[in-house]
């Protein structure tokens, strides 16, 4: 049995440079690839079709109105929901915007979606966004309601903002959460206009990361900090550009994650070695100890994060309890440590900056180790772990500070 995807009534409005048909195709292709569902491009089981003609009688159709944008969870769940109509609110009434049906019934269902007064075949069930996508389905480390939104010229900029906001992780550091969004949106839009791809931005980030390390090592701490902050900003831009244009790739993700994982401790080491350009602020033995402690603490923290995701939860450790999400704002990752380094340079005491990074790295990693041990105990005494984000209702019922800060 084959699955066919048909998009019709497409809006001419482009969002982040993509038509709705392009967005739907790309998002479904990514979803099917990530879930090891093959055949989308080869035609061996899953295919996009321009019309309903020539589809085998035993074929399954998934129909999407092209003048709506859809949360990828909506599309994915609809693919797995036989004989289903998806209805969404439109003012005082509701309309059908998508469906999964058989080839035999597809023409009548399509006519119904287009507004024709036709008799629907029996056996079709109506689903809403809330029933099709349960609130517990968490994506990208944040709680967000599923959506299917109409597209027109009047709301295009608002929808672009919506897509950009949804590209952000809810649980992240304080710089990424509160400082970068506005400028990142502007630069992301510029990249779309210039036709730049996420891998182009990632490549520049790699160059800047190396350059920052070299400048730190040479004792040019101010210039290194400038390069470092620009690099961290572009690290935000490439991810958002990939998500809003649906152009992320396994290779791009790999290079981005490798960069994020490797460079921070080497920056700190280069910073320490660069202190020899100043009057003697640290004895060589002290510097060696600080660098060793930084590497030990950094590696320990990342191992704890990986162990939690791999063996204990289908989510990250920072999404387990609310305290973990608050901790992620300031934990000893790159951006909070860059704040300490910048403050130390401004105060004329880069040696104290390195010592602060060392202490904060050790404190953060110790906290993570304690949380991991608590998670292990909870897993084997109370059962599977759950993210606190699953407790948040889809319509903003929870107005706590944590819910406001870490969910949409």
Number of C-alpha atoms within 10 A of each C-alpha: 9 16 22 24 22 20 20 18 13 15 18 15 17 18 21 23 16 17 17 25 23 15 23 23 17 17 23 20 18 19 16 16 14 11 9 9 13 15 16 19 11 9 13 11 15 21 17 16 15 10 12 16 9 8 17 14 12 12 17 24 28 26 25 27 23 24 22 20 22 22 18 19 21 19 23 16 12 22 22 11 17 18 21 20 25 24 20 19 13 11 7 5 8 12 16 22 23 27 29 26 24 21 22 17 17 21 15 17 26 23 14 17 24 15 11 11 10 12 10 12 13 8 9 15 12 14 18 16 19 14 10 21 20 15 20 18 14 17 14 13 20 22 27 24 21 20 17 20 17 17 21 15 12 9 13 16 14 13 18 18 16 12 19 20 16 21 16 20 19 25 25 23 22 16 16 20 16 10 12 16 19 10 12 21 19 11 17 26 18 12 19 17 11 9 10 14 16 28 21 12 20 23 17 15 24 19 12 21 24 18 17 28 26 18 21 26 23 17 20 17 24 15 13 24 20 13 21 26 19 16 23 20 21 24 23 19 25 28 22 25 27 19 18 25 22 21 17 21 12 11 10 19 17 11 15 21 12 11 17 17 15 11 16 22 21 18 23 26 21 21 28 25 19 20 23 16 13 11 7 10 16 19 9 13 8 12 19 15 11 21 22 15 16 25 19 16 23 21 17 19 24 14 14 20 18 14 15 22 13 12 9 20 18 14 18 19 23 22 24 20 15 16 12 19 25 19 17 19 19 18 24 25 23 22 21 19 22 21 16 21 25 20 15 18 17 12 11 11 15 23 19 18 25 25 21 16 24 24 17 21 25 21 16 20 24 16 15 24 17 12 19 18 13 11 19 18 12 14 15 11 9 9 10 13 17 17 21 18 25 18 13 20 16 18 10 14 9 14 10 10 9 16 21 12 14 21 20 18
